[in-house]
Amino acid sequence: MKSAAMLIVDKPAGLTSHDVVQKVRRAMGCRAGHTGTLDPRATGVLLVCLGKATRLARFLQRQDKIYDCEIRLGWATDSYDADGEPTADPVPVPALEIDEIRAALGKFVGTIEQVPPAFSAKKIRGQPAYKRARRGEVVEPDPVQVTIHSIENVEFAEETIRCRVHCGSGTYVRTLAHEAGASLGVPAHLAELRRISVGDFGLEESVDWEALEGENREALWDRTIDPARMFPGWATVTLNDTGLAVVANGGVIEPNGISERRRASASDPEHGEWVRVLRPDGTLLAAAEMLPGGMFQPRVVLG
């Protein structure tokens, strides 16, 4: 059985990300950790690192995400989603043209300042904002800089806007829904959210909840992603025996320890960028940082 891998789970609605991780631990028989929380109501891609691959989870948290979402017009909630309490009575939704909606959403494309919802895991003075909000405290999270690459597939019917959002790490689609409504002059909240992909990994490689309950452990491991595939955007260095000995002793990998180098793009990696360090058999040994002079410092070693 593998000692490290990643499982892509299609999270169902009504479960926390922690619930899913607990289920995966029991199903796979190893430690596990997710790489980015999905709200209980949300569904879709949840990346779960298994075994020694949990050491790599922090790198996956930085990946772009794509969501399909439904924004309901007419009333807002304190949590900005359908689980929250309405902040006022519903109001009539005016007749809106699709071009007007697209223009309003387009204002949020780019690098913007966004205020996280009061009911979020964003920490305020060391404690998640939602815990303070539930105690009745006035919660005002600081704005953060996020990037929304695109908002596409925009449709409008029955007081609901449907769209696909491609965004960077840390973006709150709930806040986007709330602010989009304000831009249109109508209160709004996020009614549904489905995560289509995280980085290069999407629903097509996922397992659903029924599979976690019904398939045997060996079959589930056959559906995992090998660590060497987890970062396709990183350059790769394959070690020879000299390089393997250096890593085993906690040293810096120099050119004489490398048997092969592969770029991830047209250019070589630069100082500070991350690279995959492979054993001669192609399995992932470490995540390393590029140093000046063509050297690599392993930062996370799977062993």
C-alpha positions in Angstrom: 0.0 0.0 0.0 1.2 3.5 -0.7 2.6 5.6 2.1 1.6 8.9 0.5 -1.1 10.0 -1.9 -4.0 12.4 -2.5 -7.7 11.6 -2.8 -10.1 13.9 -4.6 -13.5 13.8 -2.8 -16.8 15.2 -4.2 -18.1 16.6 -0.9 -21.8 16.3 -0.4 -23.9 19.1 1.1 -24.6 19.1 4.8 -21.1 17.9 5.9 -18.2 19.8 7.1 -14.7 19.3 5.6 -13.7 17.8 8.9 -16.5 15.2 8.6 -15.1 14.2 5.2 -11.6 13.9 6.5 -12.7 11.7 9.3 -14.5 9.4 6.9 -11.5 9.3 4.6 -9.3 8.3 7.6 -11.5 5.4 8.4 -11.9 4.3 4.8 -8.2 4.5 3.9 -6.7 3.4 7.2 -4.2 6.3 7.5 -3.9 9.9 8.6 -5.5 12.5 6.4 -5.9 16.2 6.0 -7.8 18.5 3.6 -6.2 21.4 1.7 -8.9 24.0 1.9 -12.2 24.2 3.7 -15.6 24.0 2.0 -18.6 25.4 3.8 -21.0 22.7 5.0 -23.7 23.7 2.4 -21.1 23.7 -0.4 -20.4 20.7 -2.6 -17.6 19.6 -4.9 -13.8 19.1 -5.0 -12.1 18.6 -1.6 -8.5 17.6 -1.9 -7.5 15.2 0.9 -3.8 14.4 1.5 -3.1 10.9 2.8 -0.2 9.6 4.9 3.1 11.4 4.4 1.5 13.6 1.7 -0.2 15.6 4.5 3.2 17.4 4.7 2.5 18.8 1.3 -1.1 20.1 2.0 0.1 23.7 2.5 1.2 24.0 -1.1 -2.2 22.9 -2.4 -3.9 25.6 -0.4 -2.5 28.2 -2.7 -4.0 26.8 -5.8 -6.7 28.6 -7.9 -10.3 27.4 -7.6 -13.3 27.3 -9.9 -16.8 27.4 -8.6 -20.3 27.2 -10.0 -22.5 29.4 -7.9 -26.1 30.6 -7.5 -26.7 34.1 -6.2 -30.3 34.7 -4.9 -31.6 38.2 -5.1 -34.2 39.8 -2.9 -32.8 39.4 0.6 -29.4 39.3 2.4 -28.3 37.2 5.3 -25.8 37.8 8.2 -23.6 34.9 6.9 -24.0 35.9 3.2 -25.3 32.5 2.4 -28.6 30.5 2.7 -27.7 29.2 6.2 -27.7 32.7 7.8 -30.5 34.8 9.2 -32.1 37.4 6.9 -30.9 40.9 7.8 -34.2 42.4 6.6 -37.5 41.5 5.0 -37.3 40.4 1.3 -37.7 43.1 -1.3 -39.0 42.9 -4.8 -36.4 42.1 -7.4 -36.4 44.6 -10.3 -36.4 43.6 -13.9 -32.7 43.3 -14.7 -31.0 42.9 -18.1 -28.3 40.2 -18.5 -25.8 42.8 -19.7 -26.5 44.9 -16.6 -25.7 41.8 -14.4 -22.6 41.0 -16.3 -21.3 44.6 -16.0 -22.0 44.5 -12.2 -20.1 41.2 -11.8 -17.3 42.4 -14.0 -16.4 45.1 -11.5 -15.1 42.4 -9.2 -12.7 40.8 -11.8 -9.1 41.5 -11.0 -7.1 41.9 -7.8 -9.5 43.5 -5.3 -10.0 44.2 -1.6 -12.5 41.9 -0.1 -13.9 41.9 3.5 -14.5 38.3 4.7 -17.9 37.5 6.1 -18.4 37.9 9.9 -19.4 34.2 9.9 -16.1 32.8 8.6 -13.0 31.0 9.8 -11.0 34.2 9.4 -9.2 34.7 12.8 -9.7 37.9 14.7 -7.4 38.3 17.7 -6.6 34.6 17.6 -10.2 33.3 17.4 -12.3 32.4 14.3 -14.7 35.3 13.4 -17.7 33.0 13.4 -17.3 32.1 17.1 -17.3 35.8 18.0 -20.3 36.5 15.8 -22.3 33.7 17.4 -21.6 35.2 20.8 -23.2 38.4 19.5 -20.0 40.4 19.2 -19.7 43.0 16.5 -17.3 41.4 14.1 -15.4 43.5 11.5 -12.7 41.4 9.7 -10.0 43.4 8.0 -10.1 43.5 4.2 -7.8 41.1 2.3 -6.5 41.3 -1.2 -7.8 38.5 -3.4 -7.8 37.8 -7.2 -10.8 36.9 -9.3 -9.6 35.8 -12.7 -13.0 35.6 -14.4 -16.8 35.4 -13.9 -18.3 33.6 -16.8 -21.4 31.5 -17.9 -23.6 34.2 -16.4 -27.4 33.5 -16.5 -30.4 35.1 -14.8 -33.8 33.6 -14.2 -36.3 33.4 -11.3 -34.4 36.0 -9.2 -31.3 33.9 -9.3 -27.9 34.7 -11.0 -25.9 31.6 -12.0 -22.3 32.0 -12.9 -18.8 30.3 -12.9 -16.1 32.0 -10.8 -12.4 31.4 -11.3 -10.5 32.9 -8.4 -7.3 32.8 -6.4 -6.8 31.3 -2.9 -8.6 33.1 -0.1 -11.5 34.4 -2.1 -14.9 34.3 -0.4 -17.6 33.7 -3.0 -20.2 34.5 -0.3 -18.8 38.0 -0.1 -18.8 38.3 -3.9 -22.5 37.3 -3.9 -23.3 39.9 -1.2 -21.4 42.7 -2.9 -22.7 41.8 -6.4 -26.2 42.4 -5.0 -25.2 45.7 -3.5 -23.7 46.7 -6.9 -27.1 46.0 -8.5 -29.0 47.8 -5.8 -30.6 44.6 -4.5 -29.9 42.6 -1.3 -28.5 39.2 -2.2 -26.9 36.0 -0.7 -25.1 32.9 -2.0 -27.8 30.2 -2.4 -25.6 27.4 -3.7 -21.9 26.7 -4.3 -20.2 23.8 -6.0 -16.4 23.7 -6.4 -15.5 22.4 -9.8 -11.7 22.3 -9.4 -8.7 23.1 -7.3 -5.6 23.8 -9.4 -5.3 21.0 -11.9 -7.7 18.7 -10.1 -11.4 18.4 -10.9 -14.5 16.4 -10.4 -13.6 14.0 -13.2 -11.1 12.3 -10.9 -13.1 12.5 -7.7 -14.8 9.8 -5.6 -18.3 10.5 -4.1 -19.6 9.8 -0.7 -21.1 6.4 -1.7 -17.7 5.2 -2.9 -16.2 6.0 0.4 -18.8 3.9 2.1 -19.1 1.1 -0.5 -15.7 0.4 -2.1 -13.0 -1.6 -0.4 -9.8 0.0 0.8 -7.6 -1.4 -2.0 -10.0 -0.1 -4.7 -10.0 3.4 -3.1 -6.2 3.5 -3.0 -6.2 2.7 -6.7 -8.2 5.9 -7.3 -5.7 8.1 -5.5 -3.3 10.6 -7.0 0.4 9.9 -6.7 2.4 12.7 -5.0 4.6 13.1 -8.1 1.5 14.3 -9.9 0.3 16.7 -7.3 2.2 19.7 -8.6 2.2 19.6 -12.4 3.1 23.3 -12.5 6.5 22.7 -10.8 9.7 21.9 -12.5 11.3 18.5 -11.7 14.7 17.2 -10.8 15.5 13.5 -10.7 18.4 12.5 -8.4 21.2 10.1 -8.8 22.8 8.1 -5.9 24.9 11.2 -4.9 21.7 13.3 -4.7 19.9 10.7 -2.7 22.7 10.5 -0.2 22.7 14.3 0.2 19.0 14.5 0.9 19.3 11.6 3.4 21.8 13.7 5.3 19.8 16.9 5.1 22.1 18.6 2.6 21.6 20.9 -0.3 21.3 19.3 -3.7 24.0 20.4 -6.1 24.1 19.8 -9.9 26.3 16.7 -9.5 23.5 15.0 -7.6 21.0 15.5 -10.4 20.6 13.0 -13.3 17.8 14.9 -15.1 16.0 18.3 -15.0 12.7 19.1 -16.5 11.1 22.5 -16.9 7.5 23.1 -16.1 7.3 25.9 -18.7 9.5 27.5 -21.3 11.8 28.9 -18.6 13.9 27.4 -15.9 12.8 27.8 -12.3 14.0 30.9 -10.5 15.4 31.5 -7.1 12.7 30.9 -4.5 10.5 28.8 -6.7 9.5 25.2 -5.7 10.5 22.1 -7.6 9.6 18.4 -7.3 12.5 16.2 -6.3 12.2 12.6 -7.7 13.9 9.4 -6.9 15.4 7.5 -9.9 12.2 5.4 -10.0 10.0 8.6 -10.5 8.5 8.7 -7.1 8.4 12.0 -5.2 11.1 12.3 -2.5 10.8 16.0 -1.6 9.6 19.5 -2.3 12.6 21.7 -2.6 13.3 25.5 -3.0 15.4 26.7 -5.9 18.6 28.4 -4.7 21.1 30.5 -6.6 23.7 28.6 -8.6 21.5 25.8 -9.7 21.1 24.3 -6.2 18.0 23.0 -4.4 17.2 23.0 -0.7 14.7 20.3 0.3 12.1 21.8 2.6 9.6 18.9 2.9 11.1 15.4 2.6 8.6 12.5 2.4 11.3 9.9 3.3 
